[in-house]
């Protein structure tokens, strides 16, 4: 058994009803980027936070395209740990796509990075523990390897950066004061 599977097996030994409920709660917040999409919608409603909402929306859009391209393709056809050790009882439905990268983690870290780069550092620091818990829940629930989580963090940070740059370019082009 490799090191990653050994770590995930150790996590299975920590299972309790309370931890199970907590990890289910956090993973469901990350389902389809739900919590981050909801935050984006709220930010887009108010004029004062609209630019931050645009950065977050751009980051999540880039993330959705990249993660779906990567995990649905044959680039990294990594099967999930629950397919290797099928005797582990899953608390969620078995995902039907590939394991790498963790989409829940990527959306979380795209959001945290977008908030940070949009100038909302305190918001980003407040969102970071939620992102970490969502990422951890994916290992606890035995559907991702630690390197899937690391890959999700890297993809997410990159998507957050790209989203911030796209909105910055758009804003400068369309809303910058002209020299005339």
Helices and strands as residue ranges (DSSP letters): H 3-12, H 17-30, G 31-33, H 34-45, G 47-49, H 50-72, H 81-84, H 103-117, H 121-140, H 146-175
